[in-house]
Amino acid sequence: MTANGLAAALMACAAGVMLCPATAAAQDQGTVEVNAEPSQVNREQPVAVPDPRYYPDPLGNFDLAPPKGKTDTGTFTFGGAIRARYDWRFDDASRGGVRKARENFDFDTLALKATYDSDTIFGSAQYRFYGGSSIYGPRNGYRGHPGEVNFPMWAYVGYKFTPEDSLTFGLNQSPFGLTPYFGTSFLETLGFTMGLEEVYNFGVKFSHVEPDFNYQVGFYPGANPQAFGLSPDSARYSTNIVRADPYVTFGTNNAEQNMFIGRAEYFVLKNDAASLAFGASIWHSDIYNFDTRQTGTKQLEGLHALGTYGPWGFKAIYVRQDIDPRNPFRNDLVTVGGFDFSYNLAARGNFVSAEVTYKVPDPIGPFTVVPFVGYSAFYKDKATFQNSERFTLGGAWTLTADPNLIIYTEAAIGRNDPYVGAGEFNNGLAQGGENRWKSRFIMNIGYYF
């Protein structure tokens, strides 16, 4: 089969995932491994960005509450992941700006993880290595070898007061919205590109987790730190407010500080047949501007719901965003970044996301599969700013004989979406881009050890 033929077959697989026997993994609780991923981003004229991740315990909320039932002597575990990715962009562009479709099959990620757990003390750290791919290649200013871009994902220690209550210190996931992810998608939702979903910051978090009720509150003096890459402030895992790269038009120079973040969630129904939970979140922080030396604010309020009915799963979230960045010229946008690239985000608006999953009860060929369909959008307050939207359709496939092998196939259709299509990266989430629908297909193959 030719490369184009393979790509067409895989695209058909994603679009008709209920019928296609060839991709990866599911989770009993509807939480599957996800990823954002950096599109090919020319550092002079970026066209998209994000990247993937490996969560420590995909079958449970490891970062909300530590595992229970270990001995006083404690247990160390070590592991990681290695992944490759096939990426077919239907609306890409050459370095000269000529629009064209582009296919790449690349090394994606090497992740190394260490975890410690006991009756009282727990901790975990994960480090990520990127590079040697079409994303981090000479086209975007890199030398093109694996490991050229690298950063920590998380690194924390904690103490368990009781089986329900714990305190976490260090670089840990901020407790906001649906955790650990807003959905199943490898790219995650537009919430990840905005810095709402799966954000890791430096600070302290208290967690209380019961079967039907949980809450977490945290204080984070600073954001996920800059590590190793070409970007002056965006070589980090999660999306944070940053100092802009030189290529970002209307880029700003800010840092987020003194973050007070909390969430609570209550299950109104939970039995073997169905479950239903509702939750609320709040996020308040200071936004320091390096140009004006003034301090503004960031305020987020969120509501979410999640449920299951037999093999069906559902997640939805709404977030109101208000950011006052105290920029020298305009306060209607702020620069955010991650994975060694940065871009602009509208300061005020409403984010929504919803996803439906279905766990196919019987294996399809050698795989267990969870197909999913999702929608996320950022509706901006400013009338001249174009809204950003994304539809996703795909499947997460686990090799039945070896559950460590997980594959994602996913089609993404976006408008003014930094991760989908050329011409959208710099300002798709701010003023908007070409305001037309664009598409891409991704297959990520990962082995988790």
Wavefront OBJ file of the C-alpha trace (Angstrom):
o trace
v 0.000 0.000 0.000
v 1.332 3.476 -0.844
v 1.809 6.137 1.835
v -1.199 8.021 0.482
v -3.237 4.844 0.495
v -2.248 4.080 4.062
v -3.119 7.604 5.114
v -6.496 7.396 3.414
v -7.240 4.094 5.114
v -6.270 5.485 8.481
v -8.372 8.583 7.948
v -11.338 6.397 7.130
v -10.581 4.470 10.298
v -10.784 7.598 12.418
v -13.924 8.843 10.737
v -15.608 5.458 11.068
v -13.963 4.359 14.242
v -16.817 2.077 15.270
v -15.977 -0.145 12.299
v -12.208 0.110 12.136
v -10.105 -2.615 13.822
v -6.775 -0.848 14.128
v -5.905 1.598 16.885
v -5.638 1.898 20.714
v -6.810 1.931 24.213
v -9.597 2.533 26.599
v -10.075 2.975 30.257
v -12.764 1.591 32.481
v -13.477 5.017 33.928
v -13.467 6.901 30.633
v -10.062 8.526 31.224
v -7.591 7.647 28.525
v -4.066 8.762 27.755
v -4.120 12.074 25.901
v -1.834 14.512 24.203
v -1.466 17.861 22.676
v 1.101 18.075 20.010
v 3.225 20.679 18.316
v 2.328 21.054 14.679
v 5.026 22.075 12.262
v 5.811 25.571 13.439
v 8.138 27.711 11.378
v 9.807 30.021 13.897
v 9.480 32.861 11.413
v 5.890 32.036 10.447
v 4.507 29.449 12.908
v 1.533 27.444 11.779
v 0.634 25.305 14.787
v 1.804 23.624 18.023
v 1.132 21.154 20.931
v 2.409 17.718 22.025
v 1.634 14.423 23.844
v 1.917 13.085 27.398
v 2.043 10.060 29.635
v -0.022 10.069 32.810
v 1.258 8.075 35.805
v -1.915 6.113 36.588
v -4.442 6.262 33.724
v -6.993 4.120 35.573
v -7.352 6.539 38.485
v -6.889 10.120 39.588
v -3.336 9.583 40.830
v -2.642 13.288 41.105
v -5.806 14.042 43.081
v -5.132 11.490 45.763
v -2.153 9.164 46.232
v -2.588 5.389 45.904
v -3.728 3.611 49.046
v -2.830 0.316 50.690
v 0.978 0.336 50.441
v 3.251 -0.771 53.289
v 5.135 1.478 55.717
v 8.407 0.497 54.088
v 7.316 2.159 50.845
v 7.598 1.091 47.231
v 9.583 2.597 44.360
v 8.432 2.038 40.787
v 10.120 3.133 37.585
v 8.754 3.336 34.093
v 8.183 5.519 31.087
v 6.974 5.591 27.528
v 8.334 5.764 24.012
v 6.115 6.917 21.181
v 6.042 7.483 17.451
v 3.509 9.477 15.460
v 2.066 9.590 11.965
v 0.697 13.038 11.136
v -1.258 13.967 8.005
v -1.988 17.693 7.739
v -4.431 18.527 4.967
v -4.016 22.313 5.316
v -0.288 22.775 5.853
v 2.112 25.117 4.026
v 5.662 25.034 2.686
v 8.327 27.413 3.995
v 7.503 29.668 1.055
v 3.861 29.835 2.125
v 2.483 27.536 -0.599
v -0.490 25.574 0.767
v -0.153 21.808 0.533
v -0.963 18.579 2.324
v 1.901 17.076 4.285
v 2.561 13.621 5.772
v 5.193 12.738 8.387
v 6.053 9.664 10.420
v 8.339 10.668 13.309
v 9.757 9.873 16.703
v 7.413 11.582 19.155
v 8.360 11.330 22.839
v 10.556 9.574 25.364
v 9.195 9.849 28.921
v 10.930 8.590 32.066
v 9.038 8.279 35.346
v 9.809 7.411 38.974
v 7.203 7.019 41.737
v 7.405 6.367 45.471
v 4.483 5.415 47.719
v 4.000 4.354 51.341
v 1.332 4.667 54.024
v 2.457 8.237 54.702
v 4.898 9.556 52.072
v 4.397 9.592 48.308
v 6.039 11.277 45.349
v 6.465 11.148 41.598
v 8.531 12.746 38.837
v 8.359 12.511 35.072
v 10.712 14.008 32.503
v 10.021 14.386 28.768
v 12.355 14.378 25.754
v 11.384 15.691 22.311
v 13.247 16.429 19.089
v 14.446 14.670 15.956
v 11.065 15.069 14.246
v 9.362 17.217 11.604
v 8.070 19.455 14.399
v 11.490 19.982 15.985
v 13.517 19.994 12.776
v 15.644 22.376 10.673
v 12.478 23.884 9.208
v 11.766 25.376 12.641
v 15.354 26.205 13.560
v 16.361 23.000 15.357
v 19.357 20.767 14.734
v 17.008 17.799 14.521
v 18.203 15.290 17.122
v 16.124 13.538 19.818
v 16.277 15.206 23.220
v 17.013 18.672 21.837
v 13.865 19.913 23.607
v 13.297 18.540 27.112
v 11.518 19.518 30.312
v 9.897 18.070 33.444
v 6.214 17.218 33.327
v 5.775 16.975 37.105
v 7.953 16.497 40.190
v 6.344 16.420 43.641
v 6.355 14.835 47.074
v 3.441 14.501 49.473
v 2.207 13.439 52.874
v -0.937 11.423 53.700
v -2.679 12.522 56.873
v -5.412 9.897 56.420
v -6.495 7.632 53.543
v -8.686 10.546 52.355
v -6.520 13.598 53.082
v -3.105 14.468 51.658
v -0.790 17.396 50.995
v 1.317 17.677 47.817
v 4.387 19.909 47.349
v 6.230 20.732 44.144
v 5.417 20.742 40.445
v 1.943 19.179 40.426
v -1.281 19.370 38.458
v -3.387 22.404 39.318
v -6.867 21.321 40.517
v -9.169 22.864 37.951
v -12.099 21.410 36.003
v -12.244 17.813 34.849
v -9.098 16.059 36.003
v -6.788 14.874 34.775
v -8.236 15.649 31.299
v -11.300 17.309 29.798
v -11.674 14.421 27.347
v -10.073 11.430 25.623
v -8.495 13.133 22.609
v -4.755 12.830 21.950
v -4.715 16.552 21.080
v -6.824 17.247 24.161
v -9.372 20.075 23.802
v -8.958 23.752 23.001
v -8.780 24.089 26.788
v -5.232 22.732 26.692
v -4.164 25.327 24.118
v -5.691 28.019 26.371
v -3.950 26.868 29.562
v -7.103 25.550 31.260
v -6.606 21.795 30.900
v -3.841 19.684 32.457
v -1.762 22.566 33.814
v 1.238 21.879 36.064
v 2.505 24.612 38.399
v 4.871 24.917 41.376
v 3.121 25.033 44.706
v 1.220 23.183 47.418
v -2.123 21.364 47.140
v -4.454 19.838 49.730
v -6.658 16.959 48.543
v -9.658 15.305 50.174
v -11.055 12.324 48.263
v -14.038 10.176 49.226
v -15.915 7.752 46.945
v -18.767 10.203 46.338
v -17.150 13.553 47.088
v -13.754 15.148 46.544
v -12.190 18.571 46.669
v -8.731 20.057 46.177
v -7.337 23.513 46.933
v -3.911 24.803 46.002
v -1.612 27.804 46.125
v 1.014 28.159 43.400
v 3.541 31.022 43.667
v 4.831 30.351 40.151
v 4.136 28.513 36.928
v 5.717 25.504 35.256
v 9.381 26.571 34.795
v 11.337 27.192 31.604
v 13.627 24.237 30.779
v 15.618 23.389 27.604
v 14.762 24.436 24.046
v 14.993 27.358 21.636
v 12.121 29.412 23.021
v 13.063 32.093 25.596
v 10.174 31.134 27.920
v 8.046 28.307 26.471
v 10.205 25.174 26.895
v 7.712 23.684 29.338
v 5.063 20.983 29.287
v 1.742 22.664 30.042
v 0.396 25.880 28.526
v 1.239 28.923 30.691
v 1.283 32.698 30.323
v 4.805 33.525 29.071
v 7.143 36.054 27.482
v 6.492 35.879 23.744
v 8.896 34.494 21.154
v 10.112 37.120 18.636
v 7.937 35.679 15.836
v 4.651 36.260 17.724
v 2.820 39.269 16.267
v 1.498 41.530 19.064
v 3.281 39.251 21.549
v 3.214 40.193 25.238
v 5.668 39.662 28.111
v 3.896 38.412 31.212
v 4.186 35.875 34.027
v 1.483 34.325 36.189
v 2.017 34.430 39.955
v 0.233 33.752 43.256
v -2.355 31.336 41.894
v -5.224 30.329 44.189
v -6.970 27.343 42.558
v -9.665 24.983 43.812
v -12.280 22.515 42.679
v -14.991 20.318 44.209
v -16.966 17.413 42.773
v -19.958 15.412 44.040
v -21.473 12.188 42.684
v -25.258 12.349 42.827
v -25.410 8.814 41.411
v -22.893 5.985 41.479
v -23.652 2.299 41.001
v -22.663 -0.583 38.715
v -24.987 0.610 35.943
v -24.516 4.382 35.914
v -22.833 7.371 37.523
v -23.342 11.125 37.457
v -21.244 13.875 39.055
v -21.204 17.661 39.034
v -18.379 19.983 39.972
v -17.197 23.574 40.183
v -13.780 25.243 39.990
v -12.240 28.656 40.599
v -8.849 30.156 39.688
v -7.523 33.581 40.721
v -3.976 34.800 40.104
v -1.747 37.820 39.521
v -0.448 38.605 36.029
v 2.829 40.556 36.079
v 3.861 42.504 32.966
v 7.613 42.877 32.432
v 7.203 45.918 30.142
v 4.923 48.085 32.275
v 5.983 46.552 35.621
v 2.313 46.517 36.565
v 0.336 43.608 38.001
v -3.024 42.614 36.578
v -5.283 39.654 37.346
v -6.633 36.406 35.935
v -10.012 35.032 37.003
v -11.558 31.720 35.898
v -14.835 30.156 37.027
v -15.836 26.710 35.834
v -18.677 24.184 36.019
v -18.383 20.578 34.878
v -20.309 17.325 34.674
v -19.365 13.733 33.954
v -21.284 10.509 33.830
v -21.444 6.942 32.619
v -24.274 4.672 31.527
v -23.147 1.146 30.805
v -20.413 1.436 28.147
v -21.259 5.104 27.446
v -19.348 8.001 28.938
v -19.908 11.751 28.923
v -17.881 14.810 29.980
v -18.728 18.499 29.693
v -17.240 21.729 31.053
v -17.874 25.466 30.881
v -15.255 28.073 31.892
v -15.519 31.849 32.057
v -12.152 33.583 31.474
v -11.235 37.179 32.391
v -7.586 38.260 32.135
v -6.254 41.787 32.706
v -2.604 41.536 31.563
v -1.696 45.248 32.002
v 0.119 45.282 28.656
v 1.679 48.521 27.371
v -0.473 48.803 24.211
v -3.423 46.410 24.247
v -5.126 44.345 26.945
v -7.401 42.240 24.732
v -4.840 39.428 24.349
v -1.983 37.740 26.188
v 0.786 35.397 25.004
v 0.789 31.794 26.218
v 3.199 28.985 25.429
v 4.345 25.408 25.881
v 6.359 22.690 24.119
v 8.913 25.358 23.096
v 6.478 27.569 21.125
v 4.271 30.552 22.001
v 1.153 32.229 20.560
v -1.587 34.700 21.505
v -4.833 34.095 23.424
v -7.862 36.386 23.703
v -8.037 37.770 27.236
v -11.806 37.424 27.753
v -14.381 34.895 26.670
v -16.246 31.649 27.359
v -14.841 28.145 26.855
v -17.072 25.079 26.384
v -16.278 21.425 25.759
v -18.282 18.185 25.548
v -17.346 14.611 24.684
v -19.124 11.269 24.322
v -17.274 7.950 24.482
v -18.341 4.336 23.991
v -16.392 1.353 25.248
v -16.866 -1.410 22.701
v -17.637 -4.483 24.859
v -15.791 -7.053 22.733
v -12.320 -6.796 21.215
v -12.082 -5.726 17.589
v -9.394 -7.955 16.188
v -6.455 -7.790 18.618
v -7.592 -4.477 20.152
v -9.939 -3.148 22.803
v -11.318 0.152 21.568
v -12.994 3.282 22.918
v -14.290 5.536 20.113
v -15.004 9.160 20.993
v -16.477 12.310 19.508
v -15.931 15.752 20.994
v -16.441 19.461 20.488
v -14.662 22.373 22.149
v -14.843 26.107 21.486
v -13.658 29.480 22.740
v -16.271 32.209 22.267
v -14.465 35.553 22.599
v -15.978 38.696 24.099
v -14.457 41.138 21.613
v -16.758 41.464 18.610
v -13.894 41.765 16.083
v -12.249 38.546 17.337
v -13.264 35.359 15.505
v -14.337 32.413 17.672
v -12.196 29.255 17.800
v -13.762 25.789 17.407
v -12.632 22.169 17.132
v -14.419 18.885 16.389
v -12.621 15.605 17.117
v -13.485 12.077 16.016
v -11.297 9.140 16.838
v -10.510 6.071 18.848
v -8.177 4.943 21.604
v -7.023 1.357 21.093
v -5.282 -1.041 23.503
v -3.578 -4.213 22.342
v -5.446 -6.929 24.245
v -2.412 -9.224 24.471
v -0.189 -6.418 25.800
v -2.050 -3.454 27.381
v 1.203 -1.480 27.446
v 0.790 -0.829 23.724
v -1.666 2.028 23.149
v -2.535 3.645 19.817
v -4.622 6.731 19.065
v -6.244 7.539 15.747
v -7.881 10.916 15.543
v -9.285 13.359 12.999
v -9.438 17.011 14.065
v -11.442 19.669 12.237
v -10.807 23.188 13.503
v -11.469 26.845 12.758
v -9.113 29.529 14.121
v -7.413 26.645 15.929
v -3.623 26.905 16.499
v -3.234 23.133 16.260
v -5.103 22.668 12.970
v -3.943 24.183 9.690
v -1.430 26.728 8.461
v -2.008 30.386 9.199
v -3.739 29.840 12.540
v -0.900 29.516 15.007
v 0.091 33.057 15.962
v -3.349 34.555 16.549
v -5.955 31.844 15.964
v -6.930 31.893 19.649
v -6.820 35.704 19.742
v -8.071 37.753 16.755
v -8.526 34.577 14.730
v -6.949 33.309 11.542
v -8.520 32.639 8.155
v -11.856 31.749 9.794
v -12.353 28.626 7.680
v -12.495 24.955 8.611
v -9.222 23.005 8.349
v -8.383 19.402 9.167
v -5.654 16.963 10.123
v -5.260 13.297 11.072
v -2.951 11.891 13.765
v -1.987 8.365 14.736
v 0.162 8.048 17.855
v 1.741 4.699 18.731
v 3.040 4.400 22.281
v 4.559 1.677 24.404
v 4.282 2.349 28.163
v 6.653 0.465 30.430
l 1 2 3 4 5 6 7 8 9 10 11 12 13 14 15 16 17 18 19 20 21 22 23 24 25 26 27 28 29 30 31 32 33 34 35 36 37 38 39 40 41 42 43 44 45 46 47 48 49 50 51 52 53 54 55 56 57 58 59 60 61 62 63 64 65 66 67 68 69 70 71 72 73 74 75 76 77 78 79 80 81 82 83 84 85 86 87 88 89 90 91 92 93 94 95 96 97 98 99 100 101 102 103 104 105 106 107 108 109 110 111 112 113 114 115 116 117 118 119 120 121 122 123 124 125 126 127 128 129 130 131 132 133 134 135 136 137 138 139 140 141 142 143 144 145 146 147 148 149 150 151 152 153 154 155 156 157 158 159 160 161 162 163 164 165 166 167 168 169 170 171 172 173 174 175 176 177 178 179 180 181 182 183 184 185 186 187 188 189 190 191 192 193 194 195 196 197 198 199 200 201 202 203 204 205 206 207 208 209 210 211 212 213 214 215 216 217 218 219 220 221 222 223 224 225 226 227 228 229 230 231 232 233 234 235 236 237 238 239 240 241 242 243 244 245 246 247 248 249 250 251 252 253 254 255 256 257 258 259 260 261 262 263 264 265 266 267 268 269 270 271 272 273 274 275 276 277 278 279 280 281 282 283 284 285 286 287 288 289 290 291 292 293 294 295 296 297 298 299 300 301 302 303 304 305 306 307 308 309 310 311 312 313 314 315 316 317 318 319 320 321 322 323 324 325 326 327 328 329 330 331 332 333 334 335 336 337 338 339 340 341 342 343 344 345 346 347 348 349 350 351 352 353 354 355 356 357 358 359 360 361 362 363 364 365 366 367 368 369 370 371 372 373 374 375 376 377 378 379 380 381 382 383 384 385 386 387 388 389 390 391 392 393 394 395 396 397 398 399 400 401 402 403 404 405 406 407 408 409 410 411 412 413 414 415 416 417 418 419 420 421 422 423 424 425 426 427 428 429 430 431 432 433 434 435 436 437 438 439 440 441 442 443 444 445 446 447 448 449
